[in-house]
Amino acid sequence: MLGGPRSPDTPSAPAVALRQWCADDLDDMVAAYRDPVLRRWTIAPVTSLAEARRWLDGAQRDWADGRRYTFAVLDEQADGRRLVGNVVLKGVTPQRPAPEVGYWTASWARGRGVASRAVTALSRWAFDRFPEVTRLDLLHQVDNVASCRVAQKCGFVFQETLPARPPFPLDGHRHALDAG
């Protein structure tokens, strides 16, 4: 479980726990992807249990290869620790100047600080686990105002506007968080 210091739990901003995805999470993942808002911002939405299983197999391979670290985000206050999102650290390689942080939040968990808590926990973990990493990037499309707010809340500083590139039709923002 990832974590670290947390602010006091409140009903409007519950504590979250991060752990590797497992087969027991897949029904909740498919349910989360039924949300049109989530599908709008996602390159490859998961629309069936078979797709979720393939996604999990890929996530486990990526973890074993050390290329990508994907975590299920759980609400620690919910009965049975309900799935509320996903965070991922992409591209931890010597060829990449800064790994990228990505995330999504299930519709039933939005507006409660879940994304910012999860991104903060992942960022701390990344800097602790990979001492050679001195910066993390968080990218989002320019019209994704919610992602811009999450980046700011987590201490990521706006760096630049990036030109649109497939599959994203609009320009993007790059925010960065330095270690230390």
C-alpha positions in Angstrom: 0.0 0.0 0.0 1.2 3.5 -0.8 0.4 6.3 1.5 2.6 8.5 3.6 1.4 11.3 5.7 -2.2 12.3 5.1 -4.2 15.2 6.1 -7.1 14.4 8.5 -9.9 12.5 6.9 -13.1 14.5 6.2 -16.3 13.5 4.4 -15.4 15.8 1.5 -11.9 14.5 1.1 -11.5 10.9 2.2 -8.2 9.2 2.6 -7.0 7.0 -0.2 -4.9 3.9 -0.5 -2.9 2.8 -3.6 -2.2 -0.8 -4.5 -1.5 -2.9 -7.6 -4.6 -3.7 -9.6 -6.0 -7.3 -9.2 -8.8 -9.4 -10.8 -11.2 -8.4 -8.1 -11.1 -4.8 -9.3 -12.2 -5.5 -12.9 -16.0 -5.2 -12.4 -15.5 -1.8 -10.8 -13.2 -0.7 -13.6 -15.8 -1.6 -16.2 -18.4 0.3 -14.2 -16.1 3.4 -13.9 -15.6 3.4 -17.7 -19.3 3.6 -18.3 -19.0 7.3 -17.4 -18.9 9.5 -20.6 -16.7 12.1 -18.9 -14.0 9.5 -18.2 -14.2 8.0 -21.7 -13.8 11.6 -23.1 -10.3 11.9 -21.6 -9.1 8.3 -22.1 -7.3 7.0 -25.1 -8.4 3.3 -24.6 -11.6 3.0 -22.5 -12.4 -0.4 -21.0 -15.9 -1.4 -22.1 -16.1 -5.1 -21.2 -14.8 -7.6 -18.7 -12.7 -9.2 -21.4 -11.0 -5.9 -22.2 -10.5 -5.3 -18.5 -8.7 -8.7 -18.2 -6.5 -7.8 -21.2 -5.7 -4.4 -19.6 -4.8 -6.1 -16.3 -2.5 -8.5 -18.0 -0.8 -5.6 -19.7 -0.5 -3.6 -16.5 1.1 -6.6 -14.7 3.5 -7.1 -17.6 4.5 -3.5 -17.6 5.0 -3.6 -13.8 7.3 -6.6 -14.1 9.2 -4.9 -17.0 9.6 -1.8 -14.9 8.1 0.4 -17.7 4.9 1.5 -16.1 3.5 1.3 -12.6 -0.3 1.3 -12.3 -2.2 1.5 -9.1 -5.8 1.1 -8.1 -7.0 3.9 -5.9 -9.2 2.9 -3.0 -11.3 4.9 -0.7 -10.1 3.9 2.8 -13.4 5.0 4.4 -15.7 3.0 2.2 -16.9 -0.4 3.2 -14.6 -2.9 1.5 -12.4 -0.1 0.3 -14.2 0.9 -2.8 -12.3 1.5 -6.0 -12.4 5.3 -6.8 -9.7 5.7 -9.4 -6.4 4.9 -11.0 -2.9 6.4 -11.0 0.0 5.5 -13.2 3.7 6.3 -13.4 4.7 6.0 -17.1 8.2 5.9 -18.7 10.7 5.3 -15.9 13.6 4.8 -18.3 17.1 6.4 -18.7 16.0 7.8 -22.1 13.2 9.8 -20.6 14.0 13.0 -18.8 11.0 12.8 -16.5 8.4 10.0 -16.1 4.8 11.0 -16.6 2.0 10.8 -14.0 -1.5 9.9 -15.2 -4.7 9.3 -13.4 -8.5 9.0 -13.6 -11.2 9.2 -11.0 -14.5 7.3 -11.0 -17.6 9.5 -11.3 -18.8 8.4 -7.9 -15.6 9.8 -6.3 -15.1 13.2 -8.1 -15.1 16.4 -6.2 -13.8 14.9 -3.0 -10.0 15.4 -3.4 -9.4 11.8 -4.5 -7.3 12.6 -7.6 -5.1 15.1 -5.8 -4.5 12.7 -2.9 -3.7 9.8 -5.2 -1.4 11.9 -7.4 0.5 13.2 -4.4 0.9 9.7 -2.9 2.1 8.4 -6.3 4.6 11.3 -6.7 6.1 10.6 -3.2 6.4 6.9 -4.0 8.1 7.7 -7.4 10.7 10.0 -5.9 11.4 7.5 -3.0 11.5 4.4 -5.3 13.6 6.0 -8.1 16.2 8.3 -6.6 17.5 9.1 -10.1 14.1 10.7 -11.0 14.3 14.4 -10.2 11.2 15.6 -12.0 7.7 14.2 -12.9 5.5 15.5 -15.7 1.7 15.6 -15.7 0.1 16.2 -19.2 -3.4 17.1 -20.0 -5.4 18.5 -22.9 -5.9 22.3 -22.6 -9.7 22.0 -22.2 -9.4 19.6 -19.2 -9.7 22.2 -16.5 -10.2 19.6 -13.8 -6.8 18.1 -14.5 -5.2 21.5 -14.5 -6.6 22.0 -11.0 -5.3 18.6 -9.8 -1.9 19.4 -11.1 -1.8 22.7 -9.3 -3.1 21.2 -6.0 -0.4 18.6 -6.1 2.4 21.2 -6.6 3.0 20.6 -10.3 3.9 23.9 -12.0 2.7 24.8 -15.5 5.7 24.6 -17.9 4.4 24.9 -21.4 1.7 24.4 -23.9 2.3 21.4 -26.2 1.0 21.1 -29.8 -1.8 18.6 -30.4 -0.8 15.1 -31.3 -2.9 12.1 -32.1 -5.0 10.8 -30.6 -5.6 14.2 -28.8 -7.2 16.8 -31.0 -6.2 19.9 -29.0 -3.0 21.3 -27.6 -1.9 20.2 -24.1 -0.4 21.5 -21.0 2.7 20.1 -19.4 3.1 20.6 -15.6 6.2 19.5 -13.7 7.0 18.6 -10.1 10.6 18.6 -9.0 11.9 16.2 -6.3 12.6 17.7 -2.9 
